Amino acid sequence: MSEHGRSCQVELRLPLSKPEFAAYEVVAKLHHAYFLGLQLMVASNEGPDVVGEWMFQLFRRQHEEKFLSSFDKLGLTELPHAVACAQYHVLSNSVGGVPVEYMYESDRKAWVRFRYPRWMFAGPTVCGVPRSASHGFLTGWYAHNGVSLGNPRLGFVCVSEDMTGEFGLCGYFYEYDEDLVPEDRLRFAQGEMPPRFESNDQPIPPLSEWNNERLAKANRNYAMEYVRNGICQLLNVLAEDQVVALTQRAARLIGLQYAQELADDLDSLVDSEAALAEFMQTLFIAMGDEVPERPMIENGSVRFRHENLRITKGLNADEREITLKAWTELFAGFGMAQQNLMTVHGEILENGLHWEISRLHSA
């Protein structure tokens, strides 16, 4: 066993002990559900090839935004590249609430195995997402690690996938003797088995950097970033009108499906316009956004401003508009899920949204 494979195990799914941490969990659950629903929406309406290309685009963007910038934060810069990459995927996914295991074989060969339940295809979603999704994200991220590290000999070998009903996504980073051409950076070797799992070998994040609060926020950000980047990268695969239609419908359905569950999670009432506005503000504050005023009642409607949104952080103008058109439908679903039907509309402003919640009366 190399010293590069040793550290002690820690449980990263830390209990949330404060109300604001519970709100972080609810925000993560909402965006996670939306990302899952959007995958199923695209798969059922546009087919496997579109899903595969979309996942490639999404994970390449995530890789370029996160991979190298996180290496130093996770204390990996001095490790052999294969070992560092394997530990990176354990640490980064675990911080986001995704269980992944690391197995060291040598300084040139290190394994990762994603455990169930899978975050990316949680619940019955795993039965509805095509295999092309797996190939897309493996090519978009895993096969690009060597390129980003300036190591043309580093590749990834996948030995098991989710959709094939084997033992989950599993494979190893391997440093070959020769430079790899692009098509060889990802290889498949069904039948190879990982080494024995050793709990004492699991990497942990630098404890001085990752306290309970930061872990809770990281879990929240993880889900929100997949939604934001997922919507934007879908624009590289489908026409804008298709993207708007699919992302809005998926958001509305998730809002309808999850409204009561999320309110129950925070012991909140959402049965009136004012109560729903208060609940939404709680979520927005938990996202790290600004809500500069309490809801105001005007002409029978409840209105409030919402500024500096995390969901649009770093987006260009076109991406921001498409993302907000889709994302606001989550909360439209909240309103339509109530016994007293309510319309929830978010007007897009330069620095955020202006929300209006009204009772929907029959003619």
ABEGO torsion letter per residue (X at the ends): XBAAABBBBBBABBBBABAAAAAAAAAAAAAAAAAAAAAAAAAAAAEAAAAAAAAAAAAAAAAAAAAAAAAAAAGAAABBAAAAAAAAAAAAAAAAGBBBBBBBABAABBBBBBBOBBAAABEAAAAABBAAAAAAAAAAAAAAAAAAAGBAABBBBBABBAAAGBAEBBEBBBBBABBBBAAAABBBBBGBBBBBBBAAABBBBBAAABBAAAAAAAAAAAAAAAAAAAAAAAAAABBAAAAAAAAAAAAAAAAAAAAAAAAAAAGBBAABAAAAAAAAAAAAAAAGBBBABBBBBBGGBBBBBBBGBAAABGBBAAAAAAAAAAAAAAAAAAAAABABBBBBBBBBBAAEBBBBBBBBBBX
